[in-house]
Amino acid sequence: MIALENCGKDFINMLKVATVCSGIGSPEIAIRNLGIEHEIVFGCEIDKYARQTYLANFKPNMML
């Protein structure tokens, strides 16, 4: 268990998201719609068209 009192404020306020089989980014859309501050660290999608849609909507730090 992480002792949150020992973590910096940024750790608590920023959700980091990584998805495998990202599709069009449904989890990312849900997080955005809930108003949760987040950073998309990683996405991965093999389907050409789903990948194009994902990258049109999101800018992950890394996309495989």
N, C-alpha and C positions, 0 to 999 in steps of 0.2 A: 504494500500500500504506500502511495506517495503522500508524504507530509506536505500539504499545500502551503502551510505557513512558511516553509523553507523555500518555496518557489517564488520567482519574480512575478510581478503583476502581469506582465505580458504573457506568461505561461497560462494563466487562468483566463485571460480575455480573448485569446486567439485560438480557434479550433483549426487544426491542420488536417486536411482531407486528402486521402489517397484512395483511388478506386482501381480495381482490376476488372476487366470486362465492363468498361465504363459506359458503353452504349451511348446514348445521347446526353447523359449526365443527370438522370433523374434524382439521385441523392443530392447532387450539388444544387439542383433547382429547389428541392425541398428545403435544404439548409438556408438558401437565399430567401425563399418565401417566408421562412420563420424569422428572418431578421437576425440570424446568428452571424456574428463577425467570424470570417474564416479565410483561410488561405488554401488554395488548391495546389498541393505539392506535387502530385503525381496522378497521371491518368494513363490507361492502357486500353486500346481497342484495336481489334484486327479487321473489323468490317470497314471498308473504305468510306461508305456513305455515313455511317454512324460517327466515324472519326471526323469527317468533314463538319458534320453538324456540331459535334462536341467542341471542336476548335473554333467554330464560328461563335459559340456562346461563352466559352471559357478560355482562360489563358493559364494553363498549369505551368509550373516551373519545369516539369519534365513530362513528355508524352512519348510513350512507346507504342 
